[in-house]
Amino acid sequence: MLILSLQLAHDTYARIQAIAERDTEAWDSKIRVEAGYIQITKEFIPARRHLLLKYVLMRNPYLSPGVKLLR
């Protein structure tokens, strides 16, 4: 799940990077596409992974109570 999400983010970033940079220059924007990519891959995807694993572990009666979430 995490690897697929990161791969999708990486592939999308690779596809739009050049166009996004031209758009940033054309609009004289201070917001860079790299900042969004880093935020998605370093913050959003890992946080969502943790929440989903927590949800699954809490609702699965076959897992032992001592299972710890990996970060």
C-alpha positions, 0 to 999 in steps of 0.5 A: 500500500505504502509503496504503491502510493509513493510510486504513484506520487513519484510517477505523477511528480515526474510527469508534471514537474516540467509543466509545473515549473513553467507554470510557476515561472509564468505566474511568478509564484513562490509555491514550488511543485517540489514542496507539494511532492515532499509534503505528500511523500513525507507527511500525508502518505505515511500518516494515512498509512498509520491511520489505516493500519491502526483501523485494521488492527483495532478491528481484526480479532485474529491479531494479538493484542501485542501487535505494534504499528511500524512507523 
